[in-house]
Amino acid sequence: MKAINKNFINCRHPEDAERIQKILLNNGYTASPKECERLWEDYSDSMAAGWMGLPEKDEDVFWRISGYLDDYLD
């Protein structure tokens, strides 16, 4: 069984949030687990969905959330 990182315990979609966080790190961004979850929630909301499943390819995930990154940058 795979253990969930304690940083993701308050996330509704911890595995997705963890994957998004890794994708962001690989693209030069840092974000908390909750911020990662909010990014995908914002994208899902824009598509009139509660929570969309993440695409298989990491670059597709990044492409979809990249338009929302400015809202989260300091």
C-alpha positions as CSV (number, residue, x, y, z in Angstrom):
1,M,0.0,0.0,0.0
2,K,1.2,3.5,-0.9
3,A,1.5,6.0,2.0
4,I,0.1,9.5,1.5
5,N,2.5,12.3,2.4
6,K,1.1,14.1,5.6
7,N,1.3,17.4,3.7
8,F,-1.5,16.2,1.5
9,I,-3.7,14.9,4.3
10,N,-6.1,17.9,4.1
11,C,-6.6,17.5,0.4
12,R,-9.7,16.0,-1.1
13,H,-7.6,14.6,-4.0
14,P,-4.2,13.9,-2.4
15,E,-2.7,11.8,-5.2
16,D,-3.7,14.4,-7.9
17,A,-2.4,17.3,-5.7
18,E,0.9,15.5,-5.2
19,R,1.3,14.9,-9.0
20,I,0.4,18.5,-9.8
21,Q,3.0,19.7,-7.2
22,K,5.7,17.5,-8.9
23,I,4.7,18.8,-12.3
24,L,5.0,22.4,-11.1
25,L,8.4,21.7,-9.5
26,N,9.6,20.3,-12.8
27,N,8.5,23.5,-14.5
28,G,10.2,25.8,-12.0
29,Y,7.2,26.6,-9.7
30,T,6.6,25.8,-6.0
31,A,3.2,25.4,-4.5
32,S,1.6,24.0,-1.4
33,P,-0.6,20.9,-1.8
34,K,-3.7,23.0,-1.2
35,E,-2.6,25.5,-3.9
36,C,-2.1,22.6,-6.3
37,E,-5.5,21.3,-5.6
38,R,-7.0,24.8,-6.0
39,L,-5.3,25.2,-9.4
40,W,-6.9,22.1,-10.7
41,E,-10.3,23.0,-9.1
42,D,-10.1,26.4,-10.9
43,Y,-9.4,24.6,-14.2
44,S,-12.2,22.0,-13.6
45,D,-14.6,24.8,-12.6
46,S,-13.9,26.6,-15.9
47,M,-15.0,23.4,-17.7
48,A,-18.2,23.2,-15.6
49,A,-17.0,20.1,-13.8
50,G,-16.6,19.4,-10.1
51,W,-13.2,17.7,-10.4
52,M,-11.8,16.5,-13.7
53,G,-9.5,13.5,-13.9
54,L,-5.9,14.5,-14.7
55,P,-4.6,13.8,-18.2
56,E,-2.1,11.0,-18.6
57,K,0.7,13.3,-19.8
58,D,2.3,15.7,-17.3
59,E,2.8,18.3,-20.0
60,D,-1.0,18.3,-20.6
61,V,-1.6,18.9,-16.9
62,F,0.8,21.8,-16.9
63,W,-0.7,23.3,-20.1
64,R,-4.1,23.2,-18.5
65,I,-3.1,24.9,-15.2
66,S,-0.6,27.3,-16.6
67,G,-3.3,29.9,-17.4
68,Y,-4.2,30.0,-13.7
69,L,-0.6,30.3,-12.2
70,D,-0.7,34.2,-12.3
71,D,-3.5,34.1,-9.8
72,Y,-1.3,32.2,-7.3
73,L,2.1,33.9,-7.8
74,D,3.4,36.3,-5.1
